[in-house]
Amino acid sequence: MIAWMNWTPSVAIFFAVIAAILAVMTVYEIVSPCTERKGFLPIETTRGDRLFIGLLSAAYIHLAFLAVSDISLWIALGVSVLWALVLLRWG
């Protein structure tokens, strides 16, 4: 049924990490419900909102690295993780 998809170890790890992040955030939300707050983003956001914005930003950061440079995507991953941590903490 999904034989058309190329399930390389990298793809499997990517989806497993995203699933783990969502599971951890779900448990964290159940244990410690959050309220909306205003950080440096121009809107009030919850942890889930900031996680979604962080994941979306990571995709755009990787696309930008692919579009404008030949630098390794490991650097893009580092920038994305750093940005997501800043966004989750102070966004």
Buried (B, 14 or more C-beta within 10 A) or exposed (E): EEEEEEEEEEEEEEEEEEEEBEEEBEEEEEEEEEEEEEBEBEEEBBBBBBBEBBBEBBEEBBEEBEEEEEEEEEEBBEBBEEBBEEBBEEB
